[in-house]
């Protein structure tokens, strides 16, 4: 049977454009990981529950693409064991702000602090902390799960340089997939 009698199928312009867009998106994703602009990490504890849970796999925006602000969930080097592993915490205060405990609640500049969308979390009695004003280049980080978290209440403010990136998205497990707030 000869192919001469069959009409040649043309690729529609829409299909062609869609293929190009998919290719460009895949290339951008590849380059984001290859240049370490975006990285993937596994959460290793429940210190950020309910926001992040042990075993969650997250995408972290690194490099020049992010600016840290109060309320952000960040990946940072463990100040007690530098260079060994990363921890995930929420930025509660930045340079110039005063942090203290009052009636089992954290106050930042005299105002009760709470993780966005979660509400105030009581700090257990065994987590004593003295009033501190953060110096330039320091941040105060807390886990959303104040009962199990090792955070700035234990090791004090951390240098902003220890922050590797901003946690932006949970991609595994599928049932928890979504933006990190």
C-alpha positions as CSV (number, residue, x, y, z in Angstrom):
1,X,0.0,0.0,0.0
2,X,1.4,3.4,-1.0
3,X,1.4,6.5,1.2
4,X,1.0,8.7,-1.9
5,X,-2.8,8.6,-1.8
6,X,-3.1,9.6,1.9
7,X,-3.3,13.2,2.7
8,X,-0.5,14.5,5.0
9,X,-1.7,15.5,8.4
10,X,-0.8,19.0,9.4
11,X,-0.1,19.9,13.0
12,X,-2.5,22.5,14.1
13,X,-1.1,25.9,15.3
14,X,-2.7,25.3,18.7
15,X,-1.1,22.0,19.1
16,X,2.3,23.4,18.0
17,X,2.0,26.4,20.4
18,X,1.0,24.1,23.3
19,X,4.0,21.9,22.6
20,X,6.3,24.9,22.7
21,X,4.8,26.2,25.9
22,X,5.1,22.8,27.6
23,X,8.7,22.6,26.5
24,X,9.6,26.1,27.8
25,X,7.9,25.3,31.2
26,X,9.8,22.0,31.5
27,X,13.1,23.8,30.6
28,X,12.4,26.5,33.2
29,X,11.7,23.9,35.9
30,X,14.9,22.0,35.0
31,X,17.0,25.2,35.1
32,X,15.4,26.2,38.4
33,X,16.7,23.0,40.0
34,X,20.0,22.9,38.1
35,X,20.9,26.4,39.2
36,X,19.6,25.6,42.8
37,X,17.2,28.6,42.6
38,X,14.6,26.1,43.8
39,X,15.4,23.0,45.9
40,X,13.5,20.1,47.3
41,X,13.7,19.0,51.0
42,X,12.0,16.5,53.3
43,X,10.7,17.8,56.6
44,X,12.4,15.8,59.4
45,X,10.3,16.6,62.4
46,X,6.8,17.7,63.5
47,X,8.0,21.0,65.0
48,X,6.0,22.9,62.3
49,X,2.8,20.9,62.7
50,X,0.1,21.5,61.5
51,X,1.7,23.6,58.8
52,X,4.3,21.0,57.9
53,X,4.5,17.4,59.1
54,X,7.3,14.9,59.3
55,X,7.8,13.3,55.9
56,X,6.3,16.2,53.9
57,X,8.4,17.0,50.8
58,X,8.6,20.7,50.1
59,X,10.0,23.1,47.5
60,X,12.2,25.9,48.8
61,X,12.9,29.1,47.0
62,X,16.6,29.8,47.4
63,X,19.1,32.4,46.1
64,X,18.2,35.8,45.0
65,X,14.5,35.1,44.5
66,X,13.3,35.7,48.0
67,X,13.2,38.2,50.8
68,X,12.5,37.1,54.4
69,X,9.7,38.7,56.4
70,X,7.9,38.0,59.6
71,X,5.5,35.1,59.2
72,X,7.5,33.3,56.4
73,X,8.3,29.6,56.8
74,X,12.0,29.2,56.1
75,X,14.6,26.5,55.8
76,X,17.7,27.2,57.8
77,X,20.9,25.6,59.0
78,X,20.6,24.2,62.5
79,X,22.5,26.7,64.7
80,X,23.5,23.9,67.1
81,X,25.0,21.7,64.4
82,X,26.0,24.0,61.5
83,X,26.3,22.4,58.1
84,X,24.7,19.1,59.2
85,X,21.0,19.5,58.3
86,X,18.3,22.0,57.6
87,X,15.3,22.7,59.8
88,X,12.1,24.4,59.0
89,X,10.8,27.2,61.2
90,X,8.6,30.3,61.0
91,X,10.1,33.8,61.3
92,X,8.5,35.5,64.3
93,X,10.6,38.6,64.6
94,X,13.4,40.5,62.8
95,X,16.1,43.0,63.6
96,X,15.0,45.8,65.9
97,X,12.0,43.9,67.4
98,X,11.8,42.9,71.0
99,X,10.7,39.4,71.9
100,X,9.6,38.2,75.4
101,X,7.4,35.7,77.1
102,X,4.3,36.8,79.1
103,X,1.7,34.5,80.6
104,X,3.0,31.6,78.4
105,X,2.6,33.5,75.2
106,X,5.2,35.1,72.9
107,X,5.1,38.9,72.6
108,X,6.8,40.7,69.8
109,X,7.1,44.4,70.5
110,X,4.4,43.9,73.2
111,X,1.9,42.3,70.9
112,X,0.9,38.6,71.2
113,X,2.4,36.7,68.3
114,X,0.6,33.9,66.5
115,X,1.4,31.9,63.3
116,X,-0.8,33.1,60.4
117,X,-4.0,31.1,60.2
118,X,-3.3,29.1,63.4
119,X,-3.8,31.5,66.3
120,X,-1.7,32.0,69.5
121,X,0.1,28.9,70.8
122,X,0.9,28.6,74.5
123,X,4.5,28.2,75.3
124,X,5.1,25.3,77.9
125,X,6.5,26.2,81.3
126,X,9.8,24.5,80.7
127,X,10.7,26.8,77.9
128,X,12.0,29.8,79.8
129,X,13.2,32.8,77.7
130,X,14.5,36.2,78.7
131,X,13.5,39.4,76.9
132,X,15.6,40.1,73.9
133,X,15.9,42.8,71.3
134,X,17.2,41.5,68.0
135,X,20.3,43.1,66.5
136,X,20.9,43.8,62.8
137,X,21.2,40.6,60.9
138,X,19.3,38.5,63.4
139,X,15.9,36.7,63.1
140,X,13.8,34.9,65.8
141,X,12.4,31.6,64.5
142,X,9.8,29.4,66.1
143,X,8.1,26.1,65.3
144,X,4.3,26.2,65.0
145,X,4.2,23.2,67.4
146,X,5.6,25.0,70.4
147,X,5.5,21.8,72.6
148,X,8.0,19.9,70.5
149,X,10.0,22.5,68.6
150,X,13.6,23.4,69.1
151,X,13.8,27.0,68.0
152,X,15.0,30.4,69.1
153,X,13.4,29.9,72.5
154,X,16.1,27.3,73.0
155,X,19.1,28.6,71.0
156,X,18.3,32.3,70.7
157,X,18.1,34.5,67.6
158,X,19.9,33.2,64.5
159,X,21.9,35.1,61.9
160,X,19.8,35.9,58.8
161,X,22.6,34.3,56.7
162,X,21.7,30.9,58.1
163,X,18.4,31.0,56.2
164,X,18.8,28.9,53.0
165,X,15.4,29.8,51.5
166,X,11.7,30.3,51.9
167,X,9.5,27.2,52.0
168,X,6.8,27.8,49.3
169,X,5.0,24.5,48.4
170,X,4.3,21.0,49.7
171,X,4.4,18.6,46.8
172,X,4.2,15.2,48.7
173,X,2.1,13.6,50.0
174,X,-0.5,14.4,47.3
175,X,-3.3,14.8,49.9
176,X,-1.3,17.7,51.6
177,X,-0.2,19.3,48.3
178,X,-0.4,23.1,48.4
179,X,1.1,26.5,49.1
180,X,2.8,27.0,52.5
181,X,1.4,29.9,54.4
